[in-house]
Amino acid sequence: MPDAANARDHLTRFLLPRAGVRGVHVHLGETWRAIASSDDYPPGVRALLGEAAAASALFTGHVKVDGRLSVQLRGQHGLRTLFAECTSEGTLRGIARLAEGSNDVDGLGSLGEDALLAITIEGAGIGNREATRYQGMVPLDAPDLGGAFEDYFTRSEQLPTRILLTAGADHAVGLMLQKLPADAGDGDGWDRASALFSTLGAAELATTPAAELLHRLFHEESPELVGGRPLAFGCSCSQGRVEAMLESLGRSEAEAALVGGVATVRCEFCGQAYQFDAAGINALFTADRRPMEAPPGLQ
């Protein structure tokens, strides 16, 4: 297999043709460290955010995405919200926020019975085409995040799916298998591939390069690489998006943000600071401005 399959911060797509199974492997190193550096996350939250970041990249290797794909956890206990996003260009970002009074979370069970998992796909509008948006949601009934995503794909696509995720201080890694639609592969191909997948543990997934891992698990199935791409941290914040956000607040609230004559808006994802003085705020509401896309953020 090519060296690219062993590269860090890389997505690798593969097929097990005889079994009729497709798969995606994602390894995040520097990208994950950049995401995690936005806040001093406690261990439980950090682990969930890393797994969600790896998953968001995994799914862009499975679903055609022309814009961005995001994963979000919503709960009333422990974790208020968690958001991870991967774009079609291979850039990732993510953030998590604890519920008021919470110090950490202890797995999905600590998020409460009303916790939800959402996957959102947003396609960029091209020319006269409007941007598209699809969102699917499922309750968080599984014991871990990989199992929750397996439930999601079983319900939304009716295709057997296996997902293993792991995250540590320096890495976030994921592996996904899914049965190809229709009658691809031989009769017991999925059972064979799933049984081999079940032998994989989180420690082995975290420390084994993609090419070596695929050979170790599936060499009897003759795995074939079918594409991949590098991954990197990236944020979609911009001066224009921040201006559009301030305009959406209205003049009185935008002016109320002025402290010592300056309003500072800091992106929670990357830390970039955007500053506006009183004249700049006034210009937002007096100039003949073209509408701009509202800034993305926690939904």
VMD Tcl script that draws the C-alpha trace (Angstrom):
set ca {
  {0.00 0.00 0.00}
  {1.24 3.57 -0.66}
  {3.07 5.52 2.02}
  {0.17 8.00 2.14}
  {-1.86 5.40 4.00}
  {0.64 5.67 6.86}
  {0.67 9.48 6.97}
  {-0.50 11.18 10.11}
  {-3.49 13.48 9.86}
  {-4.81 11.48 6.96}
  {-8.04 9.87 5.77}
  {-7.73 6.51 3.99}
  {-10.60 4.86 2.09}
  {-10.47 1.16 1.27}
  {-12.52 -1.76 -0.04}
  {-12.75 -5.41 0.89}
  {-14.12 -6.43 -2.53}
  {-14.70 -10.15 -1.95}
  {-16.57 -9.40 1.27}
  {-18.57 -6.53 -0.26}
  {-17.42 -4.09 2.44}
  {-16.12 -0.52 2.31}
  {-14.11 1.22 4.99}
  {-12.49 4.43 6.15}
  {-9.54 4.97 8.49}
  {-8.71 8.37 10.05}
  {-5.70 9.36 12.13}
  {-5.42 12.84 13.66}
  {-2.26 14.03 15.40}
  {-1.39 17.71 15.05}
  {-4.97 18.42 13.94}
  {-6.40 16.95 17.12}
  {-3.91 18.78 19.32}
  {-4.91 22.08 17.68}
  {-8.60 21.37 18.34}
  {-7.98 20.36 21.95}
  {-5.83 23.42 22.65}
  {-8.83 25.77 22.45}
  {-9.71 25.01 26.09}
  {-8.50 23.11 29.14}
  {-10.92 20.22 28.73}
  {-11.32 17.68 31.55}
  {-10.44 14.08 30.59}
  {-13.96 12.79 29.88}
  {-14.92 15.74 27.70}
  {-11.58 15.65 25.90}
  {-12.03 11.97 25.04}
  {-15.54 12.51 23.66}
  {-14.45 15.54 21.61}
  {-11.51 13.65 20.12}
  {-13.71 10.71 19.18}
  {-16.30 13.05 17.64}
  {-13.59 14.84 15.63}
  {-12.29 11.54 14.25}
  {-15.85 10.47 13.46}
  {-16.67 13.68 11.58}
  {-13.69 13.01 9.30}
  {-14.57 9.32 8.92}
  {-18.03 10.16 7.65}
  {-16.75 12.53 4.95}
  {-14.96 9.50 3.53}
  {-18.25 7.61 3.40}
  {-20.77 10.31 2.41}
  {-20.31 12.74 -0.49}
  {-19.88 16.15 1.14}
  {-19.56 19.34 -0.91}
  {-19.51 21.63 2.11}
  {-19.20 20.45 5.70}
  {-20.29 17.59 7.92}
  {-20.74 18.13 11.64}
  {-21.34 15.89 14.63}
  {-23.08 17.27 17.68}
  {-24.00 15.88 21.08}
  {-26.71 17.64 23.04}
  {-27.60 16.96 26.64}
  {-29.05 18.52 29.76}
  {-26.67 16.91 32.23}
  {-22.90 17.09 32.36}
  {-22.28 18.18 28.80}
  {-24.32 21.04 27.39}
  {-23.10 20.58 23.84}
  {-20.22 19.16 21.82}
  {-19.55 20.05 18.19}
  {-17.02 18.64 15.70}
  {-16.85 19.46 12.00}
  {-14.96 18.31 8.91}
  {-15.18 20.07 5.56}
  {-14.89 18.67 2.05}
  {-11.41 20.27 1.92}
  {-10.31 18.12 4.86}
  {-10.20 20.84 7.52}
  {-11.48 20.11 11.02}
  {-12.51 22.11 14.07}
  {-14.39 21.31 17.26}
  {-15.51 22.62 20.64}
  {-17.27 21.37 23.77}
  {-19.10 23.11 26.60}
  {-20.01 21.64 29.97}
  {-23.41 22.15 31.53}
  {-23.59 24.65 34.37}
  {-22.23 23.16 37.57}
  {-20.54 20.21 35.84}
  {-16.82 19.45 36.11}
  {-16.60 16.56 33.64}
  {-18.57 13.72 32.06}
  {-18.26 9.98 32.61}
  {-19.25 8.49 29.25}
  {-22.49 8.89 27.34}
  {-24.59 7.61 30.24}
  {-23.82 10.74 32.23}
  {-25.46 13.00 29.63}
  {-28.99 12.09 30.69}
  {-31.87 10.18 29.13}
  {-32.80 13.06 26.83}
  {-29.33 13.33 25.22}
  {-29.25 13.36 21.41}
  {-26.71 12.73 18.66}
  {-27.03 14.80 15.48}
  {-25.17 14.53 12.17}
  {-25.59 17.51 9.86}
  {-24.46 17.78 6.24}
  {-24.37 21.27 4.74}
  {-23.71 21.69 1.04}
  {-22.37 24.96 -0.29}
  {-24.58 26.78 -2.78}
  {-23.02 27.12 -6.23}
  {-24.13 29.81 -8.68}
  {-27.88 30.21 -8.31}
  {-28.25 27.02 -6.29}
  {-29.21 27.47 -2.65}
  {-27.14 25.84 0.06}
  {-28.54 22.48 1.15}
  {-28.81 21.14 4.69}
  {-29.65 17.67 5.95}
  {-29.77 16.66 9.59}
  {-30.40 13.30 11.20}
  {-30.83 12.76 14.94}
  {-30.95 9.72 17.22}
  {-31.11 9.30 21.01}
  {-27.86 8.40 22.74}
  {-28.78 4.90 23.92}
  {-25.44 3.18 23.23}
  {-22.72 2.71 25.87}
  {-20.08 4.53 23.80}
  {-19.85 6.96 20.91}
  {-18.85 4.33 18.35}
  {-21.95 2.33 19.21}
  {-24.12 5.44 18.99}
  {-22.88 6.10 15.45}
  {-23.48 2.46 14.52}
  {-27.08 2.89 15.68}
  {-27.36 6.07 13.62}
  {-26.28 4.40 10.36}
  {-28.39 1.31 10.98}
  {-31.47 3.51 11.44}
  {-30.75 6.08 8.72}
  {-29.27 3.89 5.97}
  {-30.30 0.36 6.99}
  {-26.75 -0.82 6.34}
  {-24.72 -2.84 8.87}
  {-21.90 -0.62 10.19}
  {-19.00 -1.05 12.62}
  {-17.14 1.92 14.14}
  {-14.29 2.06 16.63}
  {-13.04 5.40 17.98}
  {-10.29 6.33 20.39}
  {-8.69 9.57 21.54}
  {-5.72 10.40 23.76}
  {-3.57 13.40 24.52}
  {-1.79 13.30 21.14}
  {-4.12 11.43 18.80}
  {-7.71 10.82 17.74}
  {-8.25 7.77 15.54}
  {-11.23 6.03 13.96}
  {-12.01 3.00 11.81}
  {-15.31 2.40 10.06}
  {-16.63 -0.59 8.12}
  {-19.91 -0.69 6.25}
  {-21.57 -3.32 4.12}
  {-21.94 -2.22 0.52}
  {-25.55 -1.82 -0.67}
  {-27.40 -4.49 -2.66}
  {-25.78 -7.90 -3.04}
  {-22.13 -6.91 -3.23}
  {-19.71 -9.55 -1.97}
  {-20.22 -13.20 -1.09}
  {-22.82 -14.49 1.31}
  {-20.85 -14.35 4.54}
  {-18.52 -11.47 3.64}
  {-19.95 -9.03 6.16}
  {-19.85 -11.59 8.97}
  {-16.17 -12.31 8.23}
  {-15.22 -8.63 8.10}
  {-17.20 -7.82 11.25}
  {-15.59 -10.70 13.14}
  {-12.12 -9.48 12.16}
  {-13.10 -5.93 13.18}
  {-14.14 -7.22 16.61}
  {-10.58 -8.39 17.30}
  {-9.35 -4.78 17.17}
  {-8.86 -2.89 20.41}
  {-8.53 0.83 21.04}
  {-4.83 0.60 21.92}
  {-3.98 -1.21 18.68}
  {-6.06 1.23 16.66}
  {-4.29 4.20 18.27}
  {-0.73 2.99 17.70}
  {-0.81 1.14 14.36}
  {-0.37 3.01 11.05}
  {-3.24 2.61 8.60}
  {-1.52 0.39 6.04}
  {-0.14 -1.96 8.70}
  {-3.49 -2.11 10.48}
  {-5.48 -2.92 7.34}
  {-3.00 -5.63 6.38}
  {-3.00 -7.08 9.89}
  {-6.78 -7.24 10.11}
  {-7.90 -7.93 6.58}
  {-4.98 -9.41 4.58}
  {-7.05 -12.48 3.69}
  {-9.67 -10.17 2.16}
  {-7.09 -8.44 -0.12}
  {-7.91 -4.84 0.92}
  {-7.71 -2.22 -1.82}
  {-7.08 1.49 -1.26}
  {-9.57 3.62 -3.16}
  {-8.50 7.13 -2.18}
  {-7.61 9.40 0.69}
  {-6.59 12.90 1.59}
  {-4.60 14.83 4.19}
  {-6.45 16.39 7.11}
  {-5.62 19.60 8.98}
  {-7.05 22.00 11.52}
  {-8.93 24.88 9.93}
  {-11.54 27.41 10.99}
  {-14.14 29.09 8.78}
  {-14.36 32.26 10.85}
  {-13.68 35.51 8.98}
  {-14.08 39.28 9.24}
  {-17.16 39.11 7.02}
  {-18.83 36.40 9.10}
  {-18.23 38.33 12.32}
  {-19.63 41.50 10.75}
  {-22.73 39.56 9.67}
  {-23.14 38.24 13.22}
  {-22.93 41.75 14.69}
  {-25.46 43.00 12.16}
  {-27.82 40.18 13.14}
  {-27.65 41.33 16.77}
  {-28.87 44.82 15.85}
  {-27.33 48.23 16.43}
  {-28.12 48.55 20.15}
  {-26.60 45.18 21.12}
  {-23.59 45.67 18.85}
  {-22.90 49.06 20.41}
  {-23.36 47.58 23.90}
  {-20.42 45.29 23.12}
  {-18.08 48.30 23.00}
  {-15.80 48.31 26.03}
  {-13.38 51.20 26.25}
  {-14.35 52.16 22.70}
  {-13.59 48.71 21.24}
  {-15.77 45.63 20.67}
  {-13.78 42.39 20.56}
  {-15.24 39.19 19.16}
  {-13.10 36.09 19.68}
  {-13.68 32.87 17.77}
  {-14.21 30.01 20.23}
  {-12.78 27.47 17.78}
  {-9.44 29.04 16.85}
  {-9.02 32.02 19.20}
  {-8.81 34.62 16.41}
  {-9.86 38.04 17.71}
  {-11.81 40.55 15.59}
  {-11.97 44.13 16.85}
  {-14.33 46.99 15.95}
  {-14.26 50.57 17.15}
  {-17.36 52.77 17.39}
  {-16.94 54.00 13.82}
  {-16.66 50.41 12.57}
  {-19.83 49.40 14.39}
  {-21.66 52.43 13.01}
  {-20.52 51.57 9.49}
  {-22.16 48.13 9.74}
  {-25.55 49.76 10.03}
  {-25.14 52.72 7.69}
  {-23.18 51.42 4.69}
  {-24.82 49.81 1.67}
  {-23.66 46.31 2.48}
  {-24.28 43.08 0.65}
  {-25.79 40.27 2.76}
  {-23.17 37.84 4.10}
  {-23.51 34.30 5.32}
  {-24.15 34.07 9.03}
  {-21.27 32.68 11.02}
  {-21.34 28.94 11.75}
  {-21.29 27.94 15.36}
  {-22.92 25.77 17.96}
  {-26.45 24.96 16.95}
}
mol new
graphics top color blue
foreach p $ca { graphics top sphere $p radius 0.5 }
foreach p [lrange $ca 0 end-1] q [lrange $ca 1 end] { graphics top cylinder $p $q radius 0.2 }
display resetview
